[in-house]
Amino acid sequence: MAECDWIILCDYAFPTQNGKMCLIGIFDKIWATKTPATHAQAVIAFSLVGEPGEQISLKLQIIRPTGAVLNTFENKIVLPDTGSIRSSFEIRNMILPDFGPYAIQVDLGEGPPKAVSLIVQPPPQKPRTG
């Protein structure tokens, strides 16, 4: 049975020639003056582990603070001979309709999904001086 080993939200992700996953700009918070807010570039990077040749039905979801599903992306993946794969999913101009905590989760259909949170909130207020 395959599982999601980790999931990370970042600005960019890419594999090196040696198979390492490079992650740039890891974040879990977006400052927004109003909603809906648009985030220009985000990447959901993840690692899947299981049996070599195992076919996986991957469902990636972004869930709003209200609990409603904002987006669902589905794909079939066959694990290589190593039994593990690192991959990423790029999202451009991500619309975030609410303030609050979003869940970004990878669900493989068995067991609980692996999730990471993203919080959208107004920027902190600067203290008034004198």
N, CA, C and O of each residue as an XYZ file, in Angstrom:
520
protein
N       0.841     -1.174      0.000
C       0.000      0.000      0.000
C       0.890      1.243      0.000
O       1.727      1.410      0.887
N       0.711      2.099     -0.977
C       1.507      3.320     -1.099
C       1.019      4.371     -0.114
O      -0.131      4.361      0.326
N       1.931      5.278      0.216
C       1.564      6.394      1.075
C       2.341      7.635      0.660
O       3.381      7.553      0.006
N       1.812      8.775      1.054
C       2.489     10.042      0.830
C       3.437     10.245      2.006
O       3.000     10.343      3.152
N       4.729     10.309      1.718
C       5.740     10.465      2.756
C       5.778     11.902      3.276
O       5.832     12.126      4.485
N       5.749     12.881      2.354
C       5.724     14.285      2.752
C       5.085     15.129      1.659
O       5.006     14.735      0.496
N       4.626     16.322      2.085
C       4.049     17.308      1.171
C       4.492     18.685      1.654
O       4.420     18.986      2.845
N       4.952     19.518      0.720
C       5.471     20.839      1.045
C       4.952     21.840      0.020
O       4.907     21.554     -1.177
N       4.560     23.018      0.505
C       4.112     24.109     -0.351
C       5.266     25.101     -0.491
O       5.838     25.543      0.506
N       5.601     25.445     -1.727
C       6.729     26.339     -1.963
C       6.500     27.157     -3.234
O       5.501     26.992     -3.934
N       7.463     28.048     -3.509
C       7.377     28.870     -4.719
C       7.810     28.103     -5.968
O       7.188     28.225     -7.023
N       8.891     27.303     -5.842
C       9.416     26.545     -6.971
C       9.932     25.198     -6.493
O      10.401     25.077     -5.361
N       9.849     24.189     -7.344
C      10.412     22.871     -7.059
C      10.890     22.277     -8.381
O      10.231     22.392     -9.414
N      12.062     21.637     -8.315
C      12.581     20.993     -9.522
C      13.550     19.889     -9.121
O      14.202     19.983     -8.081
N      13.650     18.841     -9.940
C      14.601     17.761     -9.638
C      15.984     18.098    -10.194
O      16.109     18.746    -11.233
N      17.021     17.643     -9.481
C      18.382     17.776    -10.000
C      18.671     16.583    -10.903
O      17.856     15.667    -11.013
N      19.839     16.597    -11.552
C      20.231     15.469    -12.393
C      20.437     14.209    -11.567
O      20.330     13.100    -12.091
N      20.734     14.369    -10.270
C      20.947     13.221     -9.385
C      19.663     12.759     -8.700
O      19.697     11.862     -7.858
N      18.542     13.362     -9.054
C      17.269     12.929     -8.498
C      16.853     13.596     -7.199
O      15.825     13.232     -6.629
N      17.624     14.563     -6.715
C      17.213     15.299     -5.522
C      16.115     16.281     -5.894
O      16.096     16.803     -7.009
N      15.198     16.534     -4.962
C      14.150     17.524     -5.191
C      14.594     18.826     -4.539
O      14.815     18.874     -3.329
N      14.723     19.872     -5.332
C      15.091     21.191     -4.817
C      13.813     21.995     -4.593
O      12.978     22.119     -5.489
N      13.674     22.535     -3.396
C      12.504     23.328     -3.021
C      12.971     24.731     -2.681
O      13.885     24.912     -1.876
N      12.345     25.720     -3.294
C      12.721     27.110     -3.070
C      11.495     27.873     -2.578
O      10.414     27.782     -3.160
N      11.682     28.618     -1.509
C      10.622     29.485     -1.004
C       9.502     28.735     -0.315
O       8.335     28.929     -0.655
N       9.826     27.883      0.645
C       8.796     27.144      1.390
C       7.981     28.145      2.208
O       8.550     29.017      2.866
N       6.661     28.025      2.171
C       5.812     28.946      2.922
C       4.555     28.242      3.410
O       4.174     27.187      2.903
N       3.918     28.855      4.410
C       2.644     28.347      4.921
C       1.675     29.476      5.239
O       0.619     29.248      5.829
N       2.041     30.710      4.842
C       1.198     31.866      5.130
C       1.249     32.827      3.956
O       2.304     33.048      3.360
N       0.095     33.395      3.634
C       0.015     34.430      2.603
C      -0.659     35.637      3.234
O      -1.740     35.523      3.811
N      -0.016     36.794      3.120
C      -0.601     38.041      3.605
C      -1.453     38.622      2.484
O      -0.991     38.750      1.350
N      -2.692     38.972      2.799
C      -3.601     39.534      1.793
C      -4.392     40.667      2.427
O      -4.884     40.537      3.548
N      -4.511     41.768      1.716
C      -5.278     42.899      2.236
C      -6.771     42.687      2.082
O      -7.564     43.288      2.806
N      -7.164     41.823      1.127
C      -8.587     41.527      0.923
C      -8.714     40.161      0.278
O      -7.741     39.602     -0.228
N      -9.913     39.641      0.303
C     -10.210     38.406     -0.416
C     -11.328     38.690     -1.416
O     -12.156     39.565     -1.164
N     -11.377     37.994     -2.519
C     -10.458     36.925     -2.898
C      -9.066     37.478     -3.202
O      -8.912     38.557     -3.774
N      -8.067     36.708     -2.804
C      -6.663     37.035     -3.068
C      -6.162     36.103     -4.162
O      -6.661     34.989     -4.321
N      -5.180     36.563     -4.905
C      -4.555     35.746     -5.943
C      -3.081     35.582     -5.614
O      -2.367     36.562     -5.400
N      -2.634     34.330     -5.575
C      -1.209     34.043     -5.369
C      -0.649     33.622     -6.723
O      -1.094     32.634     -7.307
N       0.330     34.378     -7.217
C       0.797     34.215     -8.597
C       1.431     32.864     -8.887
O       1.207     32.308     -9.962
N       2.216     32.316     -7.963
C       2.974     31.096     -8.255
C       3.093     30.246     -7.000
O       3.547     30.732     -5.965
N       2.700     29.010     -7.077
C       2.872     28.065     -5.969
C       3.117     26.677     -6.543
O       2.648     26.336     -7.630
N       3.863     25.891     -5.782
C       4.125     24.510     -6.170
C       3.842     23.624     -4.962
O       4.285     23.909     -3.849
N       3.105     22.556     -5.196
C       2.882     21.549     -4.172
C       3.822     20.396     -4.508
O       3.632     19.697     -5.503
N       4.837     20.206     -3.669
C       5.817     19.135     -3.879
C       5.495     18.002     -2.916
O       5.067     18.246     -1.788
N       5.701     16.756     -3.360
C       5.364     15.620     -2.509
C       6.217     14.412     -2.865
O       6.813     14.333     -3.939
N       6.253     13.473     -1.925
C       6.973     12.222     -2.116
C       6.009     11.060     -1.860
O       5.288     11.053     -0.863
N       6.002     10.092     -2.753
C       5.162      8.903     -2.611
C       6.064      7.685     -2.477
O       7.061      7.561     -3.189
N       5.712      6.783     -1.561
C       6.478      5.548     -1.382
C       5.521      4.362     -1.368
O       4.392      4.461     -0.887
N       5.990      3.247     -1.901
C       5.175      2.032     -1.951
C       5.972      0.914     -2.588
O       7.199      0.880     -2.488
N       5.281      0.008     -3.237
C       5.917     -1.142     -3.899
C       6.309     -0.779     -5.329
O       5.566     -0.070     -6.007
N       7.463     -1.252     -5.796
C       7.840     -1.019     -7.189
C       6.741     -1.487     -8.140
O       6.205     -2.585     -7.990
N       6.411     -0.645     -9.120
C       5.381     -0.970    -10.101
C       3.960     -0.746     -9.618
O       3.017     -0.940    -10.385
N       3.782     -0.342     -8.371
C       2.430     -0.123     -7.831
C       1.766      1.053     -8.539
O       2.379      2.104     -8.723
N       0.500      0.866     -8.935
C      -0.259      1.945     -9.553
C      -1.020      2.687     -8.470
O      -1.694      2.082     -7.637
N      -0.904      4.008     -8.495
C      -1.513      4.856     -7.475
C      -2.516      5.783     -8.127
O      -2.243      6.369     -9.174
N      -3.684      5.917     -7.504
C      -4.661      6.928     -7.902
C      -4.488      8.107     -6.954
O      -4.931      8.063     -5.806
N      -3.848      9.146     -7.437
C      -3.539     10.321     -6.629
C      -4.657     11.343     -6.759
O      -5.097     11.658     -7.864
N      -5.110     11.856     -5.629
C      -6.064     12.967     -5.627
C      -5.473     14.061     -4.760
O      -5.246     13.859     -3.567
N      -5.224     15.214     -5.351
C      -4.700     16.364     -4.642
C      -5.842     17.370     -4.518
O      -6.478     17.713     -5.515
N      -6.103     17.841     -3.304
C      -7.218     18.776     -3.097
C      -6.764     19.992     -2.305
O      -5.911     19.905     -1.422
N      -7.358     21.124     -2.646
C      -7.216     22.340     -1.861
C      -8.571     22.584     -1.223
O      -9.585     22.702     -1.910
N      -8.573     22.657      0.111
C      -9.825     22.762      0.857
C      -9.880     24.122      1.555
O      -8.945     24.516      2.251
N     -10.980     24.819      1.356
C     -11.175     26.152      1.924
C     -11.360     26.083      3.435
O     -11.645     25.016      3.978
N     -11.199     27.227      4.122
C     -11.453     27.275      5.565
C     -12.882     26.854      5.934
O     -13.122     26.416      7.059
N     -13.814     26.980      5.015
C     -15.207     26.583      5.257
C     -15.392     25.069      5.208
O     -16.437     24.560      5.614
N     -14.386     24.348      4.714
C     -14.490     22.896      4.546
C     -14.851     22.490      3.129
O     -14.759     21.313      2.780
N     -15.261     23.449      2.307
C     -15.607     23.159      0.914
C     -14.334     22.936      0.103
O     -13.310     23.570      0.362
N     -14.396     22.046     -0.867
C     -13.256     21.771     -1.747
C     -13.160     22.883     -2.779
O     -14.116     23.155     -3.505
N     -12.004     23.519     -2.837
C     -11.767     24.602     -3.791
C     -11.330     24.043     -5.137
O     -11.855     24.448     -6.174
N     -10.374     23.114     -5.133
C      -9.870     22.495     -6.366
C      -9.524     21.035     -6.107
O      -9.096     20.667     -5.013
N      -9.717     20.219     -7.126
C      -9.298     18.822     -7.083
C      -8.528     18.506     -8.357
O      -8.961     18.831     -9.462
N      -7.378     17.867     -8.179
C      -6.554     17.438     -9.299
C      -6.309     15.948     -9.117
O      -5.917     15.512     -8.034
N      -6.537     15.156    -10.174
C      -6.370     13.710    -10.065
C      -5.408     13.217    -11.137
O      -5.334     13.765    -12.237
N      -4.667     12.157    -10.780
C      -3.709     11.591    -11.715
C      -3.419     10.149    -11.321
O      -3.523      9.790    -10.148
N      -3.059      9.332    -12.287
C      -2.600      7.953    -12.054
C      -1.077      7.959    -12.142
O      -0.501      8.542    -13.060
N      -0.437      7.308    -11.186
C       1.019      7.246    -11.141
C       1.425      5.794    -10.924
O       0.828      5.090    -10.108
N       2.444      5.348    -11.658
C       3.030      4.027    -11.436
C       4.401      4.247    -10.810
O       5.249      4.934    -11.380
N       4.617      3.656     -9.626
C       5.900      3.821     -8.944
C       7.004      3.115     -9.718
O       6.799      2.009    -10.218
N       8.175      3.743     -9.821
C       9.296      3.120    -10.537
C       9.898      1.970     -9.737
O       9.400      1.627     -8.664
N      10.962      1.380    -10.256
C      11.615      0.228     -9.623
C      12.107      0.508     -8.212
O      12.267     -0.421     -7.421
N      12.346      1.757     -7.888
C      12.809      2.114     -6.537
C      11.672      2.086     -5.517
O      11.924      2.042     -4.313
N      10.422      2.112     -5.989
C       9.273      2.123     -5.083
C       8.964      3.488     -4.516
O       8.117      3.607     -3.631
N       9.627      4.524     -5.001
C       9.339      5.873     -4.517
C       9.495      6.883     -5.645
O      10.229      6.667     -6.609
N       8.795      7.967     -5.494
C       8.861      9.030     -6.496
C       8.640     10.364     -5.803
O       7.828     10.474     -4.884
N       9.362     11.364     -6.249
C       9.148     12.739     -5.802
C       8.601     13.496     -6.997
O       9.108     13.372     -8.112
N       7.567     14.278     -6.756
C       6.935     14.991     -7.848
C       6.438     16.339     -7.347
O       6.515     16.639     -6.156
N       5.931     17.139     -8.262
C       5.398     18.436     -7.881
C       4.272     18.820     -8.826
O       4.159     18.331     -9.950
N       3.450     19.716     -8.315
C       2.293     20.199     -9.068
C       2.310     21.719     -8.983
O       2.252     22.287     -7.892
N       2.389     22.370    -10.130
C       2.479     23.829    -10.176
C       1.100     24.449    -10.332
O       0.274     23.983    -11.117
N       0.870     25.509     -9.567
C      -0.392     26.251     -9.665
C      -0.056     27.716     -9.925
O       0.676     28.341     -9.157
N      -0.585     28.243    -10.990
C      -0.401     29.667    -11.304
C      -1.711     30.406    -11.042
O      -2.799     29.900    -11.319
N      -1.576     31.613    -10.501
C      -2.725     32.480    -10.215
C      -3.785     31.771     -9.384
O      -4.959     31.710     -9.752
N      -3.333     31.233     -8.244
C      -4.227     30.516     -7.330
C      -5.169     31.522     -6.651
O      -4.715     32.441     -5.969
N      -6.465     31.343     -6.841
C      -7.477     32.205     -6.234
C      -7.811     31.665     -4.853
O      -8.166     30.496     -4.703
N      -7.695     32.525     -3.842
C      -7.987     32.163     -2.457
C      -9.145     33.044     -1.989
O      -8.936     34.214     -1.668
N     -10.368     32.496     -1.946
C     -11.550     33.314     -1.703
C     -11.788     33.727     -0.250
O     -12.616     34.602      0.005
N     -11.074     33.112      0.716
C     -11.363     33.359      2.130
C     -10.090     33.648      2.914
O      -9.000     33.220      2.535
N     -10.245     34.381      4.015
C      -9.204     34.429      5.028
C      -9.336     33.154      5.863
O     -10.431     32.609      6.003
N      -8.224     32.685      6.412
C      -8.266     31.524      7.291
C      -7.386     30.394      6.804
O      -6.656     30.544      5.824
N      -7.455     29.241      7.499
C      -6.588     28.101      7.169
C      -7.165     27.223      6.053
O      -8.299     26.750      6.139
N      -6.377     27.022      5.025
C      -6.692     26.096      3.941
C      -5.926     24.797      4.208
O      -4.888     24.811      4.870
N      -6.430     23.697      3.701
C      -5.707     22.427      3.744
C      -5.370     22.037      2.313
O      -6.220     22.088      1.425
N      -4.131     21.650      2.104
C      -3.711     21.119      0.812
C      -3.328     19.678      1.086
O      -2.383     19.405      1.825
N      -4.072     18.753      0.481
C      -3.869     17.355      0.850
C      -3.674     16.451     -0.347
O      -4.213     16.677     -1.430
N      -2.873     15.406     -0.104
C      -2.652     14.335     -1.071
C      -3.359     13.105     -0.524
O      -3.051     12.637      0.572
N      -4.304     12.586     -1.292
C      -5.091     11.416     -0.889
C      -4.827     10.295     -1.889
O      -5.017     10.468     -3.093
N      -4.390      9.149     -1.381
C      -4.117      7.992     -2.238
C      -5.221      6.951     -2.149
O      -5.095      5.861     -2.708
N      -6.316      7.284     -1.442
C      -7.474      6.415     -1.389
C      -7.486      5.412     -0.253
O      -8.533      4.833      0.039
N      -6.362      5.189      0.392
C      -6.289      4.263      1.519
C      -5.608      4.980      2.672
O      -4.548      5.581      2.495
N      -6.201      4.921      3.828
C      -5.631      5.608      4.976
C      -5.913      7.096      4.905
O      -6.460      7.587      3.918
N      -5.539      7.813      5.956
C      -5.807      9.253      5.961
C      -4.910      9.986      4.964
O      -3.764      9.591      4.750
N      -5.436     11.058      4.352
C      -4.599     11.838      3.440
C      -3.506     12.576      4.211
O      -3.656     12.857      5.400
N      -2.420     12.882      3.533
C      -1.340     13.704      4.087
C      -1.673     15.143      3.709
O      -2.020     15.417      2.561
N      -1.570     16.072      4.678
C      -1.974     17.447      4.419
C      -0.956     18.440      4.959
O      -0.201     18.149      5.887
N      -0.959     19.601      4.361
C      -0.193     20.748      4.814
C      -1.169     21.925      4.846
O      -2.106     21.982      4.050
N      -0.947     22.859      5.767
C      -1.871     23.985      5.857
C      -1.274     25.234      5.227
O      -0.057     25.409      5.164
N      -2.156     26.079      4.772
C      -1.828     27.389      4.222
C      -2.794     28.371      4.866
O      -4.010     28.196      4.784
N      -2.259     29.398      5.504
C      -3.107     30.386      6.173
C      -3.090     31.672      5.365
O      -2.025     32.194      5.035
N      -4.275     32.181      5.049
C      -4.411     33.473      4.386
C      -4.920     34.448      5.437
O      -5.970     34.233      6.042
N      -4.162     35.528      5.650
C      -4.571     36.486      6.677
C      -4.124     37.885      6.307
O      -3.202     38.060      5.510
N      -4.793     38.906      6.900
C      -4.376     40.281      6.645
C      -2.975     40.507      7.209
O      -2.577     39.858      8.176
N      -2.223     41.438      6.595
C      -0.889     41.729      7.119
C      -0.968     42.307      8.528
O      -1.971     42.917      8.898
N       0.091     42.112      9.310
C       0.063     42.660     10.657
C       0.027     44.186     10.617
O       0.578     44.812      9.713
N      -0.628     44.763     11.608
C      -0.714     46.218     11.692
C       0.603     46.770     12.222
O       1.169     46.243     13.179
N       1.078     47.827     11.594
C       2.290     48.486     12.089
C       1.913     49.319     13.310
O       0.881     49.991     13.309
N       2.744     49.278     14.351
C       2.424     50.096     15.523
C       2.525     51.581     15.187
O       3.401     52.013     14.437
N       1.612     52.337     15.759
C       1.633     53.786     15.552
C       2.754     54.413     16.364
O       3.014     54.031     17.505
N       3.394     55.363     15.758
C       4.439     56.084     16.488
C       3.977     57.508     16.735
O       3.278     58.107     15.919
N       4.371     58.018     17.843
C       4.160     59.267     18.315
C       3.323     60.318     18.230
O       3.536     61.332     18.895
